[in-house]
Amino acid sequence: MADITGRITTYLEERTESILDLETILEFIKKGFPIRQHSGELRKLLAKRAEATGESQEDLEKKIRATVGSDNYNNWRNGKNSISRQNTIKIGFALKMTSAETEKFMVHSCWYEAFYMREYKDIICKYYLDKKLIFENAKKMVNKYAYLETQNPDVPAKKIERVTDFLNSQYEETVNTTEDLENFLVKNAVYFGSFRRKAHELFIQMYSKLKNINDIDSPTDDEICQMIIMNIPTAKNIKNEVLSKIAEKTLPRSGLSEIINKKPDKYTRKIPQVARKHLILLWLLLYGGKPDISCSVEIQDAFEECLEKINFGLLEVCGLPILDPRNPLDWIVMSSLYYCYFANDDDDMDAVERIREIMNLLFQ
């Protein structure tokens, strides 16, 4: 399974770096796109863990069933349901994985967010995974500190510019025991928040830049929302699994209003969550549509630099999965950017226009 999965990923990566016409792309996405399935990723994980630990896959399955329930496991195994982020963590506990191994499964196999140092639940799970402690005890500590979500803490005396980095450093330096962990949670409670501030911060920065890109005729919020959507409809009534994956989490006008207008909650400090999908599409509107390639830069280098900016300047800093060719929307983004850089297009279509055209034809 691992070899097959590797070949599929390589195959998809190669096709992102091909000048494909729209008809070929539409046919490929609708009928031949090998979308990553949680069922396949689970089987691959079991095979890897069996090889690493010497246990049989059957015994590992029993451990997962005991932690998440047989019905859940059977539905994942048969491909009926996707594995939730919380359950990827439970699987990590069941298989005695480290937090790094669990995070790799969570992010790279299931496309969920990484552990977040401003989320007290993630910090607790990270500690208990690395100490090989049981999930039930981690859950007890999460319940013990549930008040962190509702308290109204004092403003910190010292303003920290990079809070996540600060918390990660403090955790690594001071937390060795359960008592250390509890002290860490209490001491740093003022910095915790359940939603990722960096994603929201970057989204607002890009929204403001787009809003003021033309002072004389600035786009309205309705126009900006339509620009971000890029002709992607809602996932309702879409039967094709690949198209449904592309269409999930469409940004409604009300969703944009909440992101840009809603202030952090007075008590929980929660802010509106920004979907990874919209962060990527908004970045493309501003920076990735039509590249400016100087004569002194190789096109391949410029293309790779663009992907690095998305992956490590946008997504990774927010704890979000980097572009993955097994994700159909990511594949379209990567393929369109490649086309934008390398195609000799008489119509001079940029990457954003190409994405819109693909979406329009896919969903018409």
C-alpha positions in Angstrom: 0.0 0.0 0.0 2.8 2.4 0.9 4.5 1.8 -2.5 1.2 2.3 -4.4 0.5 5.5 -2.5 3.9 6.8 -3.2 3.5 6.1 -6.9 0.2 7.9 -7.0 1.6 10.9 -5.3 4.5 11.0 -7.7 2.1 10.6 -10.6 0.0 13.5 -9.5 3.1 15.7 -8.8 4.2 15.0 -12.4 0.9 16.0 -13.8 0.9 19.3 -11.9 4.0 20.1 -13.9 2.5 19.5 -17.3 0.8 21.9 -19.7 -2.6 20.3 -19.8 -5.5 21.7 -21.8 -8.8 22.4 -20.0 -10.6 19.4 -21.5 -7.9 17.0 -20.3 -8.0 18.6 -16.8 -11.8 18.3 -16.6 -11.8 14.7 -17.7 -9.0 13.8 -15.3 -10.6 15.5 -12.2 -14.1 14.2 -12.9 -13.3 10.6 -13.7 -9.7 9.8 -12.9 -8.5 11.8 -9.9 -7.2 9.3 -7.3 -8.4 11.3 -4.2 -6.7 10.4 -0.9 -9.1 8.3 1.2 -8.9 8.1 5.0 -9.5 4.4 4.7 -6.4 3.9 2.6 -4.4 6.2 4.9 -5.5 4.2 7.9 -4.4 0.9 6.3 -1.1 2.4 5.5 -0.7 3.6 9.1 -1.4 0.2 10.4 1.2 -1.4 8.1 3.8 1.1 9.2 3.1 0.7 12.9 3.1 -3.1 12.6 6.5 -2.9 11.0 7.8 -0.5 13.6 6.5 -2.2 16.7 6.5 -5.9 15.6 2.8 -6.2 16.5 0.3 -7.7 14.1 -2.1 -5.4 12.3 -5.0 -7.3 13.9 -3.7 -6.5 17.4 -3.3 -2.8 16.4 -6.8 -2.8 15.1 -8.1 -4.1 18.4 -6.4 -1.2 20.2 -8.1 1.3 17.9 -11.5 -0.3 18.3 -11.1 -0.2 22.1 -10.4 3.5 22.0 -12.8 4.8 19.3 -15.4 2.1 19.1 -15.9 -0.7 16.5 -18.6 1.2 14.6 -16.4 4.2 14.0 -13.4 2.0 13.0 -15.5 -0.1 10.6 -16.9 3.0 8.9 -13.4 4.4 8.4 -12.1 1.1 7.3 -14.9 0.7 4.7 -14.6 4.3 3.5 -18.1 5.3 4.7 -16.9 8.1 7.0 -13.8 10.3 7.3 -11.7 10.3 10.4 -12.2 13.5 12.5 -9.3 15.4 13.8 -10.1 14.4 17.4 -10.1 10.8 16.4 -6.7 11.0 14.6 -5.4 12.0 18.1 -7.2 9.1 19.7 -5.6 6.8 17.1 -2.3 8.2 18.1 -3.0 7.2 21.7 -4.2 3.8 20.8 -1.1 3.0 18.8 1.3 4.6 21.3 2.5 7.1 18.7 4.5 10.2 19.6 3.0 13.6 19.2 5.2 14.1 16.0 4.0 10.8 14.6 0.4 11.6 15.4 0.7 15.1 13.9 2.2 13.6 10.7 -0.9 11.3 10.4 -3.2 14.2 11.3 -1.7 16.7 8.8 -0.3 14.8 5.9 -2.7 11.8 5.8 -6.0 13.4 6.8 -5.4 17.1 5.9 -6.1 18.5 9.4 -4.4 21.3 11.3 -1.2 20.5 13.3 -1.0 20.7 17.1 -1.4 24.3 18.1 0.5 25.8 21.1 -2.3 28.3 21.8 -4.8 25.5 22.2 -4.6 24.1 25.7 -6.2 20.8 24.6 -3.6 20.2 22.0 -0.8 21.0 24.5 -2.2 18.4 26.9 -2.6 15.8 24.2 0.9 16.5 22.9 2.4 15.9 26.4 0.4 12.8 27.1 1.3 11.3 23.7 5.0 11.8 24.2 4.9 10.4 27.7 3.1 7.3 26.5 0.2 8.0 28.9 -3.4 6.9 28.3 -6.0 9.0 26.5 -8.4 8.8 29.5 -6.0 10.7 31.7 -5.4 13.3 29.0 -9.1 13.8 28.8 -9.4 14.2 32.6 -6.8 17.0 32.4 -8.6 18.7 29.5 -11.8 18.7 31.6 -9.9 20.0 34.6 -8.7 23.1 32.6 -11.9 23.6 30.6 -12.3 26.9 32.4 -9.5 28.3 30.3 -12.0 28.6 27.5 -14.4 30.8 29.4 -12.3 32.8 31.8 -11.6 36.5 31.2 -7.9 36.8 32.1 -5.9 39.9 32.8 -4.1 41.6 30.0 -0.5 40.3 30.1 2.0 42.6 31.6 4.5 41.8 28.8 3.4 41.9 25.2 4.7 39.0 23.2 5.1 39.5 19.5 5.3 35.8 18.5 3.2 34.1 21.1 3.2 30.7 19.5 7.0 30.6 19.3 7.2 31.9 22.8 4.8 29.2 24.1 6.6 26.5 22.2 10.0 27.6 23.6 8.6 27.8 27.2 7.0 24.3 26.8 10.3 22.7 25.6 12.3 24.4 28.3 10.1 23.9 31.4 7.7 21.0 30.9 9.0 17.6 32.0 6.4 16.3 34.4 2.6 16.5 34.7 3.1 19.1 37.5 5.2 21.1 35.1 2.5 20.9 32.5 -0.2 22.2 34.9 2.1 25.0 36.0 2.6 25.9 32.3 -1.1 25.9 31.6 -1.9 28.2 34.5 1.0 30.5 34.0 0.3 31.0 30.3 -3.5 30.9 30.3 -3.7 34.5 29.1 -2.1 33.5 25.8 -4.4 30.6 24.9 -7.2 30.8 22.3 -9.0 28.1 20.5 -8.8 29.6 17.0 -5.7 30.2 15.0 -4.9 33.9 15.2 -2.2 33.8 12.6 -4.5 32.6 9.8 -7.0 35.3 10.8 -4.3 37.9 10.9 -2.9 37.1 7.5 -6.4 36.9 6.0 -7.2 40.4 7.3 -3.9 41.8 6.0 -4.6 40.4 2.5 -8.2 41.5 2.6 -7.2 45.1 3.5 -4.6 45.1 0.7 -7.2 43.9 -1.8 -9.8 46.4 -0.5 -7.4 49.3 -1.0 -5.7 48.1 -4.2 -7.5 50.8 -6.1 -8.3 53.8 -3.9 -10.6 55.3 -6.5 -12.7 52.2 -7.2 -12.2 49.8 -4.3 -14.0 46.4 -4.6 -17.0 45.9 -2.4 -17.1 43.1 0.1 -19.6 41.3 -2.1 -17.2 41.6 -5.0 -14.3 40.4 -2.8 -16.3 37.4 -1.7 -17.0 36.5 -5.3 -13.3 36.9 -6.1 -12.3 34.6 -3.3 -14.9 31.9 -4.2 -13.5 31.7 -7.8 -16.7 30.1 -9.2 -16.7 27.3 -6.6 -20.2 26.5 -5.5 -21.4 25.0 -2.2 -21.0 21.3 -1.8 -24.8 20.7 -1.5 -26.2 18.1 -3.8 -22.8 17.3 -5.4 -22.6 13.6 -5.7 -19.1 13.3 -7.3 -16.7 12.7 -4.4 -13.8 14.7 -5.9 -16.0 17.7 -6.8 -17.6 17.6 -3.4 -14.1 17.8 -1.8 -13.3 20.8 -4.0 -16.6 22.5 -3.1 -16.5 22.0 0.7 -16.3 25.0 3.0 -17.4 27.5 0.4 -17.2 31.1 1.8 -20.6 32.7 2.0 -21.0 36.5 2.1 -22.0 36.2 5.8 -18.8 34.2 6.5 -16.6 37.0 5.0 -18.5 39.6 7.1 -17.9 37.5 10.3 -14.1 37.2 9.5 -13.5 40.9 8.9 -16.0 42.5 11.3 -16.3 40.2 14.4 -14.1 41.2 17.3 -12.5 38.6 19.6 -14.9 37.3 22.2 -14.6 39.2 25.4 -14.4 36.1 27.5 -13.0 33.3 25.3 -10.9 35.5 23.0 -12.1 33.3 20.1 -12.0 34.9 16.7 -13.7 33.7 13.5 -11.9 30.7 12.0 -10.4 31.1 8.5 -10.5 28.1 6.3 -7.2 27.0 4.7 -8.9 27.0 1.3 -9.8 30.7 1.5 -6.4 31.7 2.8 -4.8 30.0 -0.3 -7.3 31.5 -2.8 -7.0 35.0 -1.3 -3.2 34.8 -1.5 -3.5 33.8 -5.2 -5.7 36.9 -5.9 -3.0 39.1 -4.6 0.3 37.5 -5.3 0.0 34.4 -7.5 -2.2 35.3 -10.4 0.3 36.6 -12.8 4.0 36.2 -11.9 6.5 39.0 -12.5 9.6 37.1 -13.7 12.8 39.1 -14.2 15.3 38.2 -16.9 17.8 37.1 -14.3 15.6 34.5 -12.7 15.0 31.0 -14.1 11.3 30.3 -14.6 11.6 27.0 -12.7 13.2 28.8 -9.8 10.5 31.4 -9.8 7.8 28.7 -9.9 9.3 26.8 -7.0 9.7 30.0 -5.0 6.0 30.7 -5.5 5.1 27.3 -4.0 7.5 27.9 -1.1 5.8 31.2 -0.3 2.4 29.5 -0.2 3.7 26.5 1.8 6.1 28.0 4.3 5.2 31.7 4.2 1.4 31.2 4.4 0.3 27.7 5.4 3.0 26.3 7.7 3.1 29.5 9.8 -0.6 28.9 10.6 -0.1 25.2 11.4 -2.0 24.3 8.2 -1.1 21.4 5.8 1.1 22.5 2.9 0.0 22.0 -0.7 -0.6 18.3 -1.4 -1.2 17.0 -5.0 -3.4 14.3 -3.5 -5.9 17.0 -2.5 -7.9 17.9 -5.7 -8.2 21.6 -5.0 -4.4 21.8 -4.2 -3.8 20.0 -7.4 -5.8 22.5 -9.4 -3.9 25.4 -7.7 -0.5 23.8 -8.4 -1.4 22.9 -12.0 -2.7 26.4 -12.7 0.4 28.1 -11.2 2.6 25.8 -13.4 0.5 26.8 -16.4 0.8 30.4 -15.5 4.6 30.3 -15.3 5.4 27.9 -18.3 2.6 28.0 -20.8 2.8 30.2 -23.9 -0.8 31.3 -23.7 -2.0 33.5 -26.5 -4.9 34.6 -24.4 -2.5 35.6 -21.6 -4.7 33.8 -19.0 -3.2 34.0 -15.5 -3.5 31.4 -12.7 -6.6 32.9 -11.1 -8.4 33.2 -14.4 -7.5 29.6 -15.2 -8.8 28.3 -11.8 -12.0 30.2 -12.4 -12.4 28.8 -15.8 -11.7 25.2 -14.5 -14.3 25.7 -11.7 -16.9 27.2 -14.1 -16.5 24.2 -16.5 -16.4 21.6 -13.6 -19.6 22.8 -12.0 -21.7 24.1 -14.8 
